[in-house]
Amino acid sequence: MRNILCYGDSNTYGYNPENGLRYPKDIRWTGHLQSLLEDDIIIEEGCNGRTTVTEDPNEPWKNGLDYLKPCLNSHKPVDLVILMLGTNDLKEYFHKTAEQIASDAGILVDTIKSFTELKQGFVPTIILVSPPQVGEDMSNSPFSNSFTPRPLAESKLFAQYFKAVAKQKDCIFFDAATCVEPSKEDSLHLTASGHIALAEALYQVISSL
């Protein structure tokens, strides 16, 4: 039995773009993954608006780096971490590129490795997930004020830079954009079918380990 920590933002939390609420557990990719990995424990740690290491002056508590160590310590021993962050760092007022965001995700990977080595005596397997791309119709999204055309273009570069960081940090890479795309409702969050597809794709990755 493995403890699998899923650390991410609103698409790990299960934000429903149709009503702003949360998908039921069996729809969320984390919940569906649990049904596929019956002998393992899936730990859901998704937070709406969470960044990699970027400090949001309006909501500083959503910095993914600040919560990472307490999270790892609370759930130890952690055998596998699925890390999917970066979309919120694309917000226009952060002025970050896909390359910078991928590098910031690498800081999280380094933190996971060093902290778990210290606190639990071994380093978990890490799957670094390149987030889904921002949708083409973002200009009509409720989130259009934050995600302007520049972040849309940068999101298309996520995969190449996240893949490079995964290789550099010796962790497993997975590109979520190969199996899911954001909803038509807000061009940002996954549909129910997208959650199922992501879970099944990640299940294949985990099963191959």
C-alpha positions as CSV (number, residue, x, y, z in Angstrom):
1,M,0.0,0.0,0.0
2,R,1.4,3.4,-1.0
3,N,0.5,6.9,0.2
4,I,0.1,9.0,-3.0
5,L,0.0,12.8,-2.4
6,C,-1.7,14.8,-5.2
7,Y,-0.5,18.4,-4.7
8,G,-2.1,21.0,-7.0
9,D,-4.6,23.8,-7.6
10,S,-8.3,24.1,-8.5
11,N,-8.0,21.3,-11.1
12,T,-6.8,19.0,-8.3
13,Y,-9.4,20.4,-5.9
14,G,-12.1,19.6,-8.4
15,Y,-13.5,23.0,-9.3
16,N,-16.7,22.7,-11.4
17,P,-16.7,25.4,-14.1
18,E,-20.4,25.0,-14.6
19,N,-21.4,26.3,-11.1
20,G,-18.2,27.2,-9.2
21,L,-18.7,24.3,-6.7
22,R,-16.8,21.1,-6.3
23,Y,-17.2,17.9,-8.3
24,P,-18.2,14.9,-6.3
25,K,-15.3,12.7,-5.1
26,D,-16.0,10.0,-7.7
27,I,-15.7,12.6,-10.5
28,R,-12.6,14.4,-9.3
29,W,-9.5,12.9,-10.9
30,T,-8.1,12.2,-7.5
31,G,-11.2,10.3,-6.5
32,H,-11.4,8.3,-9.7
33,L,-7.7,7.5,-9.4
34,Q,-8.4,6.1,-5.9
35,S,-11.0,3.8,-7.4
36,L,-8.4,2.5,-9.9
37,L,-5.7,2.1,-7.2
38,E,-7.8,0.3,-4.6
39,D,-4.8,-0.9,-2.6
40,D,-3.2,2.6,-2.3
41,I,-4.2,5.8,-0.4
42,I,-4.8,8.9,-2.5
43,I,-4.3,12.1,-0.5
44,E,-6.1,15.1,-2.1
45,E,-4.3,18.4,-1.6
46,G,-5.8,20.7,-4.1
47,C,-6.4,24.4,-3.4
48,N,-8.1,27.0,-5.7
49,G,-5.6,29.6,-6.8
50,R,-2.5,27.8,-5.5
51,T,0.7,28.9,-7.2
52,T,4.2,27.2,-7.3
53,V,6.3,29.6,-5.3
54,T,4.7,32.9,-6.5
55,E,3.5,35.2,-3.7
56,D,0.0,36.6,-4.4
57,P,-0.3,39.9,-2.4
58,N,-4.1,39.4,-2.3
59,E,-3.9,35.8,-1.1
60,P,-0.4,35.0,0.2
61,W,-1.6,31.8,1.9
62,K,-1.9,30.2,-1.6
63,N,1.8,30.0,-2.2
64,G,2.4,26.3,-2.9
65,L,5.9,26.4,-1.4
66,D,4.8,27.7,2.0
67,Y,2.4,24.8,2.6
68,L,4.5,22.1,1.0
69,K,6.6,21.1,4.0
70,P,3.7,21.0,6.5
71,C,1.7,19.0,4.0
72,L,4.5,16.4,3.5
73,N,5.1,16.1,7.2
74,S,1.4,15.6,8.0
75,H,1.0,12.8,5.5
76,K,4.3,11.0,5.9
77,P,5.4,8.5,4.9
78,V,4.7,9.7,1.4
79,D,5.6,7.2,-1.3
80,L,4.6,9.1,-4.4
81,V,3.9,12.7,-5.2
82,I,1.9,13.9,-8.2
83,L,2.7,17.6,-8.6
84,M,0.5,19.6,-10.9
85,L,0.9,23.4,-10.4
86,G,1.7,26.4,-12.6
87,T,-1.5,27.6,-14.2
88,N,-2.2,30.3,-11.6
89,D,1.4,31.6,-12.0
90,L,0.3,32.6,-15.5
91,K,-1.9,35.4,-14.2
92,E,-1.0,38.5,-16.0
93,Y,0.0,40.5,-12.9
94,F,2.7,38.0,-12.1
95,H,4.4,38.6,-15.5
96,K,5.9,35.1,-15.5
97,T,6.9,33.0,-18.5
98,A,6.3,29.3,-18.9
99,E,10.0,28.8,-18.5
100,Q,10.1,30.7,-15.2
101,I,7.1,28.8,-13.9
102,A,8.6,25.4,-14.8
103,S,11.8,26.5,-13.0
104,D,9.7,27.4,-10.0
105,A,8.1,23.9,-10.1
106,G,11.6,22.6,-9.9
107,I,12.0,24.4,-6.6
108,L,9.0,22.4,-5.3
109,V,10.6,19.2,-6.5
110,D,13.9,20.0,-4.8
111,T,11.9,20.8,-1.6
112,I,10.1,17.5,-1.7
113,K,13.3,15.6,-2.1
114,S,15.3,17.4,0.6
115,F,12.5,17.5,3.1
116,T,11.3,13.9,2.8
117,E,14.9,12.7,2.9
118,L,15.2,14.5,6.3
119,K,11.8,13.7,7.8
120,Q,10.9,10.2,6.5
121,G,14.3,8.8,5.5
122,F,13.6,8.3,1.8
123,V,12.6,10.3,-1.2
124,P,9.2,9.5,-2.9
125,T,8.8,9.0,-6.5
126,I,7.7,12.3,-8.1
127,I,5.5,12.7,-11.1
128,L,5.8,16.3,-12.4
129,V,2.7,17.1,-14.4
130,S,2.7,19.9,-17.0
131,P,-0.7,21.5,-16.4
132,P,-3.5,21.7,-19.0
133,Q,-3.3,24.6,-21.5
134,V,-5.5,27.6,-21.1
135,G,-8.4,27.6,-23.5
136,E,-8.6,29.5,-26.7
137,D,-11.8,31.3,-25.6
138,M,-10.3,32.8,-22.5
139,S,-11.4,36.3,-23.6
140,N,-15.0,35.3,-22.8
141,S,-14.1,33.5,-19.6
142,P,-15.1,34.8,-16.1
143,F,-11.4,34.7,-15.4
144,S,-10.4,36.8,-18.4
145,N,-9.2,39.7,-16.3
146,S,-6.4,37.6,-14.9
147,F,-5.6,35.3,-17.9
148,T,-5.1,37.6,-20.9
149,P,-3.8,36.5,-24.3
150,R,-0.2,36.4,-23.2
151,P,-0.8,33.7,-20.5
152,L,-2.7,31.7,-23.2
153,A,0.3,31.6,-25.4
154,E,2.7,30.8,-22.5
155,S,0.6,27.8,-21.5
156,K,1.3,26.2,-24.8
157,L,5.0,26.2,-23.9
158,F,4.4,24.4,-20.5
159,A,5.2,20.9,-21.7
160,Q,8.6,21.6,-23.2
161,Y,9.9,23.4,-20.1
162,F,8.3,21.1,-17.6
163,K,9.7,18.1,-19.4
164,A,13.2,19.7,-19.2
165,V,12.9,20.3,-15.5
166,A,11.6,16.8,-14.9
167,K,14.7,15.4,-16.7
168,Q,17.0,17.7,-14.8
169,K,15.5,16.8,-11.4
170,D,15.3,13.1,-12.2
171,C,11.5,12.7,-11.8
172,I,8.8,11.4,-14.1
173,F,7.2,13.7,-16.6
174,F,3.6,13.7,-17.7
175,D,1.9,16.3,-20.0
176,A,-1.8,16.7,-19.0
177,A,-2.5,18.5,-22.3
178,T,-2.1,15.2,-24.1
179,C,-5.3,13.9,-22.6
180,V,-7.4,16.8,-21.4
181,E,-8.3,20.4,-22.3
182,P,-10.2,23.0,-20.3
183,S,-13.9,23.5,-20.4
184,K,-15.7,25.7,-22.8
185,E,-17.4,27.4,-19.8
186,D,-14.3,29.1,-18.5
187,S,-11.3,27.9,-20.6
188,L,-9.5,27.1,-17.4
189,H,-11.0,24.2,-15.4
190,L,-11.6,20.6,-16.4
191,T,-14.9,19.0,-17.3
192,A,-16.1,15.9,-15.6
193,S,-15.0,13.8,-18.5
194,G,-11.6,15.5,-18.4
195,H,-11.1,14.5,-14.7
196,I,-11.9,10.9,-15.6
197,A,-9.5,11.0,-18.5
198,L,-6.7,12.5,-16.5
199,A,-7.1,9.9,-13.7
200,E,-7.0,7.1,-16.2
201,A,-3.9,8.5,-17.9
202,L,-2.1,8.9,-14.6
203,Y,-3.1,5.4,-13.6
204,Q,-1.3,4.1,-16.6
205,V,1.8,6.1,-15.6
206,I,1.7,4.8,-12.1
207,S,1.1,1.2,-13.2
208,S,4.2,1.3,-15.3
209,L,6.4,2.2,-12.4
